[in-house]
Amino acid sequence: MMQDLFAARAEQIAWQTREGAVSYRELEGRVRRHATLLKNRGAKPGDFWAVRGWSALDTFAFLFAALWQKVTLLPLPDRLPDAQHQLMMEQVPLQGCLDASTMPVEEEAEGSIHWDAEALAVGIFTSGSTGLPKAIMHSWKSLSSSARATNQFYGLKPGDAWLLSLDPAHIGGLQIAVRCFLGGGVTWHLTEPKALADVLRQQSPAFLSLVPMQLYRLLHDHEVLSQLRQCKAIMLGGAPASPDLMRDAIDQGLPVSVTYGSSETAAQCTALPPGVMPSKEGDVGHLLPGWEYEHGGETLCLRGAAAARGYYQRQAFVSLQDREGWMQLPDRILCDQGRLTILGRADGIFQVAGENVAPLDIIQPLEPLRQHADFLALPWQDAEYGTIPILVVRSAVRPAVDLILERLKKNLTGVQRPRRIYWHTSDEISKPSRSYYEKALERGELALIWRQDLGRL
């Protein structure tokens, strides 16, 4: 029972924020106040409620409050426009949304905090292949099963700090807090994801989760490197990591651990031990405890307690599991006795002039430039050729187009080479969303910074 856990750790530190330390007793009080807030707004068992604009700590407390009240929580990601939030909320049978501007309450709900581990706990919004977002649905059982497997693999001990470097509205961020809660660790939330270096120049957490863009940036800060070397493990996931990046990080003495997972697997489902170089491109290590697998060719199906139930889209629930509990992963994957090699997305290939083009093949030559920018390759409809490839560059400063073109020309065939380059001015570090940028292109919101007149491909 969760009430026993809160009581046993009452004076221990659960979270460390910019405002100070938060004990388990204080976390419990926040859960009880949020439960009161939900009840005061009319939330009933079986309802779906979104939360938006709250701190990471409050979002996590809302998860427990919602579970206790038998409500499913839908946390909305930060830094997205209202129109995108509205589109997300339209996909689920939502009863209401609690904004951070909601009047707080001081009254704490009474009773023992407990919940049904099998009930739907949370919906995590991701980009859908149709361009519409979808809410991946998890129970507390699936979240906690994944968290315990990760804690076991890395050896998290009570008191270990894990720096919250990702938005808790994404599965990677939420699971950091769940792991710490279950293992007695301390969730550090001391800055926003884009300002990690400011914290890491002063302090070294035991654990840190990064996407490749974050690691690229941190590798070039010598003060940060000395702190990173003291970590027990630096989990790297969210996007493919280039061999050059991994080699550089390991040569610098960093305990980097390549991982693989998704919202559907409740974050990581595989990992390499810290400091171990992948044996080949796409190598992401063995499946963590708790997963069964079936594979054939480049298709992999998983079964385990951490698997998502399904997803909501257009107000309808779609199961991700067959009758026997198997869930097919969306990537092209090779499996050798439980060790996975990721070949790329199965649904990302498009045709140009009758030839297959994989977005990953377009992005790969640009890896050396990832210190300053993120890249996304997309198909673009064309009257003559049907589809042509285009490139979206996301960076805080104007991209060096000549360098991009030089690398593309050197490494790609004419069919593969993007015919247009668009720029999105942003310092965001999360994985670029295909559906978000497709819509942004349709609305003319991105700057066209290069175009080649179409000739023979």
URPE-V921407 format. One record per backbone hydrogen bond with DSSP energy under -1.0 kcal/mol. CO is the residue of the C=O (numbers start at 1). NH is the residue of the N-H. E is the energy in kcal/mol with one decimal. If there is no record, write none. Layout:
CO/NH/E + CO/NH/E
This chain:
1/5/-1.1 + 2/6/-2.5 + 3/7/-2.2 + 4/8/-2.6 + 5/9/-1.6 + 7/10/-1.1 + 9/12/-2.1 + 10/25/-2.3 + 12/24/-1.9 + 14/187/-2.4 + 15/22/-2.9 + 16/189/-3.2 + 17/20/-1.1 + 20/17/-2.4 + 22/14/-2.9 + 22/15/-2.0 + 23/27/-2.5 + 24/28/-2.6 + 25/29/-2.0 + 26/30/-2.0 + 27/31/-2.3 + 28/32/-2.4 + 29/33/-2.2 + 30/34/-2.4 + 31/35/-2.0 + 32/36/-1.9 + 32/109/-1.6 + 33/37/-2.2 + 34/38/-2.4 + 35/39/-2.3 + 36/40/-2.9 + 37/41/-1.5 + 38/43/-2.5 + 39/42/-1.5 + 44/47/-2.3 + 47/72/-2.8 + 48/95/-3.2 + 49/74/-2.4 + 50/98/-2.9 + 51/76/-2.5 + 52/100/-1.6 + 55/59/-2.6 + 56/60/-2.2 + 57/61/-2.3 + 58/62/-2.6 + 59/63/-1.3 + 60/64/-1.3 + 61/65/-2.5 + 62/66/-3.1 + 63/67/-2.2 + 64/68/-2.4 + 65/69/-1.9 + 66/71/-3.3 + 67/70/-1.4 + 70/46/-3.4 + 72/49/-2.6 + 73/123/-2.5 + 74/51/-1.6 + 81/85/-1.9 + 82/86/-2.7 + 83/87/-2.0 + 84/88/-2.1 + 85/89/-2.5 + 86/90/-1.6 + 88/91/-1.6 + 91/315/-2.1 + 92/94/-2.3 + 96/50/-2.5 + 98/52/-2.0 + 99/102/-2.3 + 113/3/-1.3 + 116/119/-1.1 + 117/141/-2.5 + 121/73/-2.4 + 122/138/-2.6 + 124/136/-3.1 + 126/134/-2.3 + 128/131/-1.6 + 134/126/-2.7 + 135/312/-2.0 + 136/124/-2.6 + 137/309/-2.0 + 138/121/-2.8 + 138/122/-2.0 + 139/143/-2.1 + 140/144/-2.9 + 141/145/-2.2 + 142/146/-1.9 + 143/147/-2.2 + 144/148/-2.5 + 145/149/-1.7 + 146/150/-2.1 + 147/151/-2.6 + 148/152/-2.3 + 149/153/-2.1 + 150/154/-2.3 + 151/155/-1.6 + 151/156/-1.6 + 157/160/-2.4 + 160/186/-3.0 + 161/206/-1.1 + 161/207/-2.2 + 162/188/-2.2 + 163/165/-1.2 + 167/170/-2.3 + 170/174/-2.5 + 171/175/-2.3 + 173/177/-1.2 + 174/178/-1.9 + 175/179/-2.6 + 176/180/-2.0 + 177/181/-2.3 + 178/182/-2.5 + 179/183/-2.4 + 180/184/-1.1 + 180/185/-1.7 + 184/159/-2.6 + 186/162/-2.6 + 187/16/-2.7 + 188/164/-3.6 + 192/195/-2.2 + 193/196/-1.1 + 196/200/-2.6 + 197/201/-1.6 + 199/202/-1.7 + 199/203/-2.2 + 206/232/-2.5 + 206/233/-1.6 + 207/163/-2.1 + 208/235/-2.5 + 210/237/-2.1 + 211/215/-1.8 + 212/216/-2.8 + 213/217/-1.8 + 214/218/-2.3 + 215/219/-2.2 + 218/221/-1.8 + 221/225/-2.2 + 222/226/-1.4 + 224/228/-2.5 + 225/229/-1.9 + 227/230/-1.3 + 228/231/-1.5 + 233/208/-1.4 + 234/257/-3.0 + 235/210/-3.3 + 236/259/-2.7 + 242/246/-2.2 + 243/247/-2.8 + 244/248/-2.4 + 245/249/-2.5 + 246/250/-2.6 + 247/251/-2.5 + 248/252/-1.4 + 249/254/-2.1 + 250/253/-1.7 + 254/256/-2.0 + 255/234/-2.5 + 256/275/-2.2 + 257/236/-2.8 + 258/272/-2.2 + 260/269/-3.4 + 260/270/-1.7 + 262/267/-2.5 + 263/266/-1.3 + 264/308/-2.5 + 267/262/-1.2 + 269/288/-3.0 + 270/260/-1.3 + 273/276/-1.8 + 280/283/-2.0 + 282/342/-2.9 + 285/340/-2.5 + 286/271/-1.4 + 288/291/-1.1 + 292/303/-1.9 + 294/301/-3.0 + 296/299/-1.8 + 298/333/-2.4 + 299/296/-2.1 + 300/329/-2.5 + 301/294/-2.2 + 302/327/-2.7 + 303/292/-2.7 + 304/307/-1.5 + 309/320/-1.8 + 310/137/-2.9 + 311/318/-3.1 + 312/135/-2.2 + 313/316/-1.7 + 316/313/-2.1 + 318/311/-2.5 + 322/325/-2.1 + 326/322/-2.0 + 327/302/-2.8 + 330/346/-2.2 + 332/343/-3.4 + 334/341/-2.4 + 336/339/-1.3 + 338/287/-2.1 + 339/336/-2.6 + 340/284/-2.2 + 341/334/-2.6 + 344/332/-4.1 + 350/357/-3.3 + 352/355/-2.1 + 355/352/-3.0 + 357/350/-2.4 + 358/362/-1.1 + 359/363/-2.0 + 360/364/-2.2 + 363/366/-2.0 + 364/367/-1.8 + 366/369/-1.9 + 367/370/-2.0 + 369/372/-1.6 + 374/394/-2.7 + 376/392/-2.9 + 378/390/-2.6 + 380/388/-2.4 + 382/386/-2.0 + 385/387/-1.5 + 386/382/-1.5 + 388/380/-2.6 + 389/419/-2.7 + 390/378/-2.2 + 391/422/-3.0 + 392/376/-2.0 + 393/424/-2.9 + 394/374/-2.4 + 395/426/-1.8 + 399/401/-1.4 + 400/404/-1.9 + 401/405/-3.0 + 402/406/-2.2 + 403/407/-2.0 + 404/408/-2.3 + 405/409/-2.8 + 406/410/-1.7 + 407/411/-1.5 + 408/412/-2.2 + 413/417/-1.6 + 419/452/-2.6 + 420/391/-2.5 + 421/449/-2.6 + 421/450/-1.2 + 422/393/-3.0 + 423/447/-2.1 + 424/395/-1.7 + 433/437/-2.0 + 434/438/-2.2 + 435/439/-2.0 + 436/440/-2.1 + 437/441/-2.3 + 438/442/-1.9 + 439/443/-2.0 + 440/445/-2.8 + 441/444/-1.1 + 447/423/-2.8 + 450/421/-2.6
